[in-house]
């Protein structure tokens, strides 16, 4: 029976190491998809109001160093982004930004994703809003 514990322990370490490796590979794939190309807001609903038009003309460039640049005409605003594979979330933060970018400062639950589009939801407890975001790659 004593020999069982070291074998079980080794199996557990191996299993957890494989799980971490798989999560890292999934994260790399997501980062690769997100950081290749420019994205735009193809849909945004806030409390059942369509505010997609407020993002018209904006494109977003995500970088592997977890920065995101919002580009509008010749102006740009820097922000941060992070992905959490196990929670299926992406967090965005454009610190100090005004409308419409402030509406992106959320932790978004990914409800659907492909290499060229993402759908996500969030609930802002401060502003008491329910949000649905759709991004598409140009």
C-alpha positions, 0 to 999 in steps of 0.5 A: 500500500505504501508504494501506491502513494508515491505512484499516485503522487507522481501521477497527480503531478504529471496530470497537473503539469499536463493540464497547465501545459494545455492551458498555456497552449490554449492561451498562446493560441488565443493571444495569437488570434487576438494579436494578428490584425485589427478589430472593430466593434460590430455590435454593442448593446447596453441595457437593450440599447444599441450603442454600436454607432458610438464606436464607428471609426474605431479599430483596436490593435491588441499586442502580446504584451497585454496592451491594446491601442484604440485608433480613431482617425489619427488619434490613439488611446492606450489600454491594457487587456488580459485573457483568462482561459479557464474563466473564459474571460477577457478584461479590458481597461482604458484608464482615464478614457471617456466615452465610448472607450470607457464602456469597454472597461469590463471583464467580459465573459466570452460567449462565442469565439472564432479566429475572426470574431468574439461575442461577450457579455458583462455586467457593470455593477457600478453603472448597473448595466448589462452589456453585450459586445461583438468584435470582428477582425478587419 
